[in-house]
Amino acid sequence: MNPSAGVASLADAFLSTLRSYVEPGEPVALVDFPNHPNVGDSAIWLGASAGLRALGAEVRYVCEGDAFSEGSLRRALPEAGTIFLNGGGNFGDMWPGSQELRERIASRLTRYRIVQLPQSMHFSSRDALTRARAVLDSHPALTLLWRDRRSHELGREAFAARSDLCPDCAFALGSQGHKGRPKTPMLWLTRTDMEGRGERLAVVGEPDVTVADWLSRNRSDAGFTYRNHLLSKFSWRYMAPLMRRPGLAGVSMPVARAIYDRLARQRLHAGLRLLSSAEVVVTDRLHGHILCTLLGKPHVVVDTGPGKITAFLSTWTSEHPSVRVARTPQEALAVGRALVTASRAG
């Protein structure tokens, strides 16, 4: 597979699917901006925004979760329209904030068409799944997009809504260029949140491995992290209350769009710089894999408990030449070192 052609094909597949749900000039909302340091979620938001722009949609309403206002959305889209819920890996009960927002919107805004952008699905509680089914099945015009075959099959079984398979929104960004030259042989990009399994412990002290997570502040990029933190805090503390007031939403919306775009782009660029700083990347983050694919960066993936990466690879990217799969941290370390050697030899 040609790396650039593979990325372009997935970008085209994303846009082709999205085209079924939006008309040029149609007023739409894009809900649940990820106002946190997870680079992958910023890539998803930017890809969703780019896709809607490419298809000629008129995005009249955006918000982060804490800023959502039913009244403000109705004022921005007074004659109905389509609400796009941001994609990611929060469909289920692992990340309850986004799921609660999703169910709230589906239960209250029944005259709008709702499209859930590509998600992975994971419920550990039967009660949570039953509650989600009751709410989502009651909406008359809901579409659920899934970014892997396993989630697609689960979604079709669990919900009455139309379910479609669609690549992750981040592929709409297209191939990316490296941000700087490698400074370390291997970067071990590992989760430090509730989805992580502590793989970093396997490589602590290895001299050729730099261990990091993009949720942690990078001291070498302190200026960026401080500015990003201040802008994020400003959005949450000052913009969110304004956006919850329907009479002020029209004034605050352009400012919010500009802030969200800047925050997401800063976080994406910081993530690309981090990945570019190594000859080879090992990661248990799905968007560590996706962004390495966009960069054409040699990398090794090790899956976490929910199996999110394996499900995604088997659906879309298992044949991409930049990726290798390992079952254990020890295997990943060996494969990563072999890739470093091959990169230097070639």
BELURJO-V627412 format. One record per backbone hydrogen bond with DSSP energy under -1.0 kcal/mol. CO is the residue of the C=O (numbers start at 1). NH is the residue of the N-H. If there is no record, write none. Layout:
CO;NH / CO;NH
//
This chain:
2;6 / 3;7 / 4;8 / 5;9 / 6;10 / 7;11 / 8;12 / 9;13 / 10;14 / 11;15 / 12;16 / 13;17 / 14;18 / 15;19 / 17;20 / 18;21 / 23;26 / 26;58 / 27;82 / 28;60 / 28;61 / 29;84 / 30;63 / 31;86 / 33;35 / 34;36 / 38;42 / 39;43 / 40;44 / 41;45 / 42;46 / 43;47 / 44;48 / 45;49 / 46;50 / 47;51 / 48;52 / 49;53 / 50;54 / 51;55 / 52;57 / 53;56 / 56;25 / 58;28 / 61;30 / 63;32 / 63;33 / 64;67 / 65;68 / 69;73 / 70;74 / 71;75 / 72;76 / 73;77 / 77;80 / 81;113 / 82;29 / 83;115 / 84;31 / 85;117 / 88;120 / 91;122 / 95;99 / 96;100 / 97;101 / 98;102 / 99;103 / 100;104 / 101;105 / 102;106 / 103;107 / 104;108 / 105;109 / 113;83 / 114;143 / 115;85 / 116;145 / 118;88 / 119;147 / 120;91 / 122;93 / 125;129 / 126;130 / 127;131 / 128;132 / 129;133 / 130;134 / 131;135 / 132;136 / 133;137 / 136;139 / 141;114 / 142;162 / 143;116 / 144;164 / 145;119 / 146;166 / 148;152 / 149;153 / 150;154 / 151;155 / 152;156 / 153;157 / 154;158 / 155;159 / 162;144 / 164;146 / 168;171 / 169;172 / 170;173 / 171;174 / 184;279 / 185;280 / 186;210 / 187;282 / 188;212 / 189;284 / 193;196 / 198;201 / 199;202 / 200;203 / 203;206 / 206;209 / 208;186 / 210;188 / 212;190 / 213;216 / 218;221 / 219;222 / 221;225 / 222;226 / 223;227 / 224;228 / 225;229 / 226;230 / 227;231 / 228;232 / 229;233 / 230;234 / 231;235 / 232;236 / 233;237 / 234;238 / 234;239 / 235;240 / 238;242 / 239;243 / 240;244 / 242;245 / 245;248 / 248;252 / 249;253 / 252;256 / 253;257 / 254;258 / 255;259 / 256;260 / 257;261 / 258;262 / 259;263 / 260;264 / 261;265 / 262;266 / 263;267 / 264;268 / 265;269 / 266;270 / 267;271 / 268;272 / 269;273 / 270;274 / 271;275 / 272;276 / 275;278 / 277;183 / 277;184 / 280;187 / 281;300 / 282;189 / 283;302 / 285;289 / 286;290 / 287;291 / 288;292 / 289;293 / 290;294 / 291;295 / 292;296 / 292;297 / 294;176 / 298;281 / 299;324 / 300;283 / 301;326 / 304;307 / 307;311 / 308;312 / 309;313 / 310;314 / 312;316 / 313;318 / 317;320 / 320;323 / 322;299 / 324;301 / 328;332 / 329;333 / 330;334 / 331;335 / 332;336 / 333;337 / 334;338 / 335;339 / 336;340 / 337;341 / 338;342 / 339;343 / 340;344 / 341;345 / 342;346
//
